[in-house]
Amino acid sequence: MKIDMIRKLLGVVLLGCLIALGFMKPVQLFISIPDEIVMFEGDRATIPSVIPAAATIGSSEVVSIDKQQKELTISGKNSGSDILDLTVGDFPVKKVDVKILPEFKVIPGGQSIGVKLNTRGVLVVGHHLIHTNQGDRSPGELADIQVGDIITKINGQSVKKMSDIGSIVKKAANEGNALQVTIVRENKELSKKLVPVKDKQNESYRIGLYIRDSAAGVGTLTFFHPNTKKYGALGHVISDMDTKKPIVVHHGEIYPSSVTSIEKGSNGHPGEKLARFSNTDQKLGTITRNSPFGIFGEMNNEVKKGLYDKPMPIALSHQVKEGPAKILTVVKGSEVKAYDVEVVSSIPQKFPATKGMVIKVTDPELLKETGGIVQGMSGSPIIQEGKVIGAVTHVFVNDSTSGYGVHIEWMLEEAGINIYQQNHNNKRAAS
């Protein structure tokens, strides 16, 4: 019994020592040192010094280090990778992988843009009843064609716009044939048999479906990459207003847009930018992708009228700091202005995610004009310490002054610009 008691007592003491050890500052400093540091050429990163640890780096060609009394500063010199060794005497205590990416810059946007999306096929947005001599019915609903389905073919003929359907339906109905309708539902292609019925009011054959082949709206340009001509905007997916599902893009365009007025936001009621654009305006670029991170494509020409027309470096998610920042956006006409915001929180993300930051509008002028973040402001680039860090995405319904932001690195990846792969390719080419 006494031995068991002694063992238990020793266990409690050891546990207490381990817990106490965790609260010791040198231990906390050691734990806070990351396993990997990724940054761009010319960037600097600081980590707390673990006294009396010595710091060495494999090659001074890639990284330089400056060890002060309370911190260690790492500077990226050239793209590549190296290992930072922390040792006490001859005993190694920590190895940190250091990766230096080539300098990367984009031109920040802020311009108001008009967006026109043309769907792949035609989108089913609802059912309606046809009045027939046999009663009211919706042939489309009876054929199990659902809201959100995309009609791509009818009787083997491609369907690209709403006007394609009328002539096909009329021809098949006059011949007494049913329609073989090819649809896409949740990325799966299905075939449905649909029998048109004659509307007794106008004697025409109908299929009982509400359909749409395009969608339009306004948003904000986030960035333009002059080397590849690629751009990103909005920072969030465009969903159909009726089906609430993401629109599958066949192709689309963006146009210059002018803000005509602001419907001011308030708590519980998101505001909105009211803007106008025309398809007859000069097309700025194409839309090839509609994803959770925004819309993406290529520009025909470099967009002017921005606040910053020169390329600006970007920050990775772990480099974003809580504190002051600015957003670039338009609240009147086409003039881009910078407004003060605060990054309330930022989550370093190793994998793409849409909600990377929480921001709060602090600029008195913007609060007066808009009440905070409003619809149409999505995509407004966020600038911190001379770097593009992300874009505004959503407003909080119960707090119009605050909302979410997405990190710029994920928008770049969605645009087909992989800054990490670029570094890998450079190293492979050099070898």
ZAMARGU-4260 file (C-alpha; in steps of 0.2 Angstrom, whole numbers, plus 5000, padded with zeros to 4 digits):
<rodrens>
0) 5000/5000/5000 | 5014/5012/5005 | 5023/5009/4988 | 5007/5012/4979 | 5004/5028/4988
5) 5022/5034/4985 | 5020/5030/4966 | 5004/5040/4965 | 5012/5054/4975 | 5027/5054/4963
10) 5015/5054/4948 | 5006/5069/4954 | 5022/5078/4957 | 5029/5074/4940 | 5012/5079/4932
15) 5013/5095/4942 | 5031/5098/4936 | 5026/5095/4918 | 5012/5107/4919 | 5023/5120/4927
20) 5036/5117/4914 | 5023/5122/4901 | 5021/5139/4909 | 5039/5143/4909 | 5043/5157/4896
25) 5058/5148/4887 | 5047/5133/4884 | 5032/5144/4878 | 5044/5153/4866 | 5051/5136/4860
30) 5033/5129/4856 | 5029/5145/4847 | 5043/5143/4834 | 5035/5136/4818 | 5040/5120/4809
35) 5040/5129/4793 | 5042/5147/4787 | 5036/5152/4770 | 5039/5170/4763 | 5044/5180/4747
40) 5060/5187/4742 | 5064/5203/4752 | 5052/5198/4766 | 5057/5197/4784 | 5050/5186/4798
45) 5054/5186/4816 | 5053/5172/4829 | 5057/5173/4847 | 5075/5168/4852 | 5077/5153/4864
50) 5091/5158/4874 | 5105/5151/4874 | 5101/5143/4857 | 5112/5146/4843 | 5105/5148/4825
55) 5113/5143/4809 | 5107/5142/4791 | 5114/5130/4777 | 5116/5143/4764 | 5118/5162/4765
60) 5112/5163/4746 | 5094/5160/4751 | 5092/5166/4768 | 5101/5178/4780 | 5098/5178/4799
65) 5101/5191/4812 | 5100/5186/4830 | 5096/5199/4843 | 5094/5197/4861 | 5075/5194/4861
70) 5071/5189/4843 | 5078/5181/4827 | 5076/5190/4811 | 5075/5179/4795 | 5077/5188/4778
75) 5073/5180/4761 | 5087/5184/4749 | 5083/5172/4734 | 5070/5160/4730 | 5074/5142/4736
80) 5073/5132/4752 | 5085/5130/4767 | 5084/5123/4785 | 5086/5134/4800 | 5095/5124/4814
85) 5093/5129/4832 | 5106/5121/4844 | 5112/5122/4862 | 5130/5118/4861 | 5132/5103/4851
90) 5114/5097/4854 | 5101/5101/4841 | 5084/5107/4848 | 5074/5112/4833 | 5074/5112/4814
95) 5064/5124/4804 | 5061/5122/4785 | 5062/5139/4777 | 5055/5142/4759 | 5058/5158/4749
100) 5046/5161/4735 | 5050/5172/4720 | 5044/5190/4722 | 5026/5190/4716 | 5015/5206/4712
105) 4997/5210/4706 | 4989/5226/4702 | 4975/5229/4715 | 4957/5233/4708 | 4943/5241/4717
110) 4934/5246/4701 | 4915/5242/4699 | 4912/5229/4686 | 4896/5223/4677 | 4895/5204/4676
115) 4886/5194/4663 | 4886/5175/4665 | 4880/5163/4651 | 4876/5146/4658 | 4881/5129/4651
120) 4864/5125/4642 | 4849/5132/4650 | 4845/5132/4668 | 4828/5126/4675 | 4822/5139/4688
125) 4804/5133/4691 | 4789/5123/4685 | 4772/5130/4679 | 4756/5122/4675 | 4749/5121/4657
130) 4730/5122/4655 | 4725/5107/4644 | 4708/5099/4640 | 4714/5085/4651 | 4717/5096/4666
135) 4732/5107/4672 | 4749/5098/4672 | 4768/5102/4670 | 4776/5090/4658 | 4793/5095/4664
140) 4789/5091/4682 | 4781/5075/4677 | 4797/5070/4668 | 4807/5072/4684 | 4816/5088/4678
145) 4820/5097/4694 | 4824/5115/4698 | 4843/5118/4696 | 4845/5105/4682 | 4854/5111/4667
150) 4846/5106/4650 | 4861/5103/4638 | 4852/5093/4624 | 4835/5089/4617 | 4833/5075/4605
155) 4852/5075/4602 | 4853/5094/4598 | 4863/5105/4608 | 4854/5118/4618 | 4864/5134/4622
160) 4850/5147/4624 | 4832/5148/4627 | 4827/5152/4609 | 4835/5135/4604 | 4821/5126/4613
165) 4805/5133/4605 | 4808/5126/4587 | 4814/5109/4594 | 4798/5107/4604 | 4787/5113/4590
170) 4794/5101/4578 | 4794/5086/4589 | 4776/5089/4595 | 4769/5091/4577 | 4777/5075/4573
175) 4769/5067/4589 | 4786/5063/4597 | 4791/5064/4614 | 4807/5074/4619 | 4823/5065/4625
180) 4830/5078/4636 | 4848/5078/4642 | 4851/5086/4659 | 4866/5089/4670 | 4862/5087/4689
185) 4875/5088/4702 | 4889/5085/4689 | 4880/5069/4683 | 4872/5068/4665 | 4854/5061/4665
190) 4842/5058/4651 | 4823/5061/4654 | 4808/5058/4643 | 4796/5073/4641 | 4780/5074/4632
195) 4774/5092/4628 | 4756/5096/4630 | 4745/5108/4620 | 4740/5124/4630 | 4721/5126/4626
200) 4722/5145/4628 | 4734/5148/4613 | 4735/5131/4605 | 4754/5130/4607 | 4764/5115/4614
205) 4772/5119/4630 | 4784/5110/4642 | 4780/5118/4659 | 4797/5124/4664 | 4804/5141/4668
210) 4821/5142/4661 | 4836/5155/4661 | 4851/5155/4650 | 4861/5170/4658 | 4863/5180/4673
215) 4869/5198/4676 | 4874/5208/4691 | 4888/5220/4698 | 4903/5217/4709 | 4921/5223/4712
220) 4937/5219/4703 | 4950/5212/4716 | 4966/5210/4706 | 4974/5209/4688 | 4990/5200/4685
225) 4999/5209/4671 | 5011/5194/4666 | 4997/5182/4663 | 4982/5194/4659 | 4972/5184/4672
230) 4960/5193/4685 | 4950/5189/4700 | 4934/5197/4706 | 4920/5196/4719 | 4928/5184/4731
235) 4912/5173/4732 | 4902/5161/4720 | 4888/5168/4710 | 4872/5158/4713 | 4856/5159/4704
240) 4843/5170/4713 | 4829/5157/4711 | 4838/5140/4713 | 4851/5147/4726 | 4864/5135/4717
245) 4880/5140/4709 | 4879/5145/4691 | 4889/5133/4680 | 4897/5145/4668 | 4899/5141/4649
250) 4906/5158/4646 | 4904/5176/4652 | 4910/5193/4651 | 4914/5208/4663 | 4911/5226/4658
255) 4915/5243/4665 | 4901/5248/4678 | 4896/5265/4686 | 4889/5266/4703 | 4873/5277/4702
260) 4867/5276/4721 | 4869/5267/4737 | 4855/5258/4747 | 4863/5261/4764 | 4865/5245/4775
265) 4859/5243/4793 | 4859/5229/4806 | 4848/5216/4800 | 4847/5223/4782 | 4862/5222/4771
270) 4863/5237/4759 | 4867/5237/4741 | 4877/5246/4727 | 4866/5251/4713 | 4876/5252/4697
275) 4873/5251/4678 | 4882/5244/4664 | 4878/5239/4646 | 4883/5224/4635 | 4887/5237/4622
280) 4901/5244/4632 | 4919/5239/4629 | 4921/5221/4636 | 4935/5221/4649 | 4937/5202/4649
285) 4930/5185/4649 | 4924/5174/4663 | 4929/5156/4663 | 4927/5151/4681 | 4913/5154/4694
290) 4920/5146/4711 | 4917/5149/4729 | 4932/5161/4729 | 4925/5172/4715 | 4924/5174/4696
295) 4940/5172/4686 | 4946/5174/4668 | 4957/5184/4657 | 4957/5203/4653 | 4957/5210/4636
300) 4967/5225/4641 | 4974/5231/4658 | 4960/5240/4668 | 4964/5258/4671 | 4956/5271/4683
305) 4962/5261/4698 | 4969/5269/4714 | 4985/5259/4711 | 4990/5256/4693 | 5007/5248/4698
310) 5010/5230/4703 | 5010/5228/4722 | 5016/5213/4732 | 5004/5201/4740 | 5004/5193/4758
315) 5001/5175/4762 | 4988/5170/4775 | 5000/5168/4789 | 5008/5185/4786 | 4991/5194/4788
320) 4991/5204/4805 | 4977/5210/4815 | 4975/5229/4815 | 4973/5243/4802 | 4971/5240/4784
325) 4962/5248/4769 | 4950/5243/4756 | 4948/5249/4738 | 4931/5252/4731 | 4919/5263/4722
330) 4904/5272/4730 | 4900/5284/4717 | 4903/5284/4698 | 4919/5275/4694 | 4931/5283/4706
335) 4941/5271/4716 | 4945/5277/4734 | 4954/5269/4749 | 4944/5267/4765 | 4950/5262/4782
340) 4946/5245/4789 | 4952/5235/4803 | 4957/5216/4802 | 4948/5210/4817 | 4955/5192/4815
345) 4964/5182/4802 | 4966/5163/4801 | 4983/5156/4794 | 4976/5143/4782 | 4986/5129/4774
350) 4972/5124/4763 | 4960/5135/4753 | 4945/5141/4763 | 4933/5156/4760 | 4932/5164/4777
355) 4950/5168/4781 | 4947/5185/4789 | 4935/5196/4799 | 4936/5214/4794 | 4927/5230/4801
360) 4924/5246/4793 | 4931/5261/4803 | 4932/5274/4790 | 4919/5288/4794 | 4916/5293/4776
365) 4912/5275/4771 | 4901/5272/4786 | 4891/5288/4781 | 4890/5283/4763 | 4886/5265/4765
370) 4883/5260/4783 | 4898/5248/4781 | 4899/5233/4769 | 4885/5232/4756 | 4881/5220/4741
375) 4891/5225/4726 | 4907/5228/4737 | 4912/5210/4736 | 4929/5208/4729 | 4935/5225/4735
380) 4954/5222/4738 | 4961/5223/4756 | 4978/5232/4757 | 4989/5230/4773 | 5007/5238/4774
385) 5008/5240/4756 | 5003/5222/4751 | 4987/5215/4744 | 4981/5202/4757 | 4963/5198/4751
390) 4946/5203/4746 | 4929/5208/4755 | 4917/5194/4753 | 4901/5194/4764 | 4893/5206/4776
395) 4887/5201/4793 | 4868/5202/4792 | 4867/5208/4810 | 4882/5220/4809 | 4883/5229/4793
400) 4900/5237/4798 | 4908/5220/4798 | 4910/5205/4787 | 4922/5191/4780 | 4937/5192/4769
405) 4946/5179/4758 | 4965/5177/4758 | 4972/5183/4741 | 4983/5167/4739 | 4967/5156/4737
410) 4960/5168/4724 | 4976/5167/4714 | 4976/5148/4715 | 4958/5148/4708 | 4963/5160/4694
415) 4976/5147/4689 | 4991/5156/4696 | 5000/5144/4708 | 5013/5154/4717 | 5020/5138/4726
420) 5021/5129/4709 | 5030/5143/4701 | 5043/5142/4714 | 5045/5123/4711 | 5046/5126/4692
425) 5059/5139/4694 | 5070/5128/4705 | 5068/5113/4692 | 5073/5124/4678 | 5088/5130/4687
430) 5094/5112/4690
</rodrens>
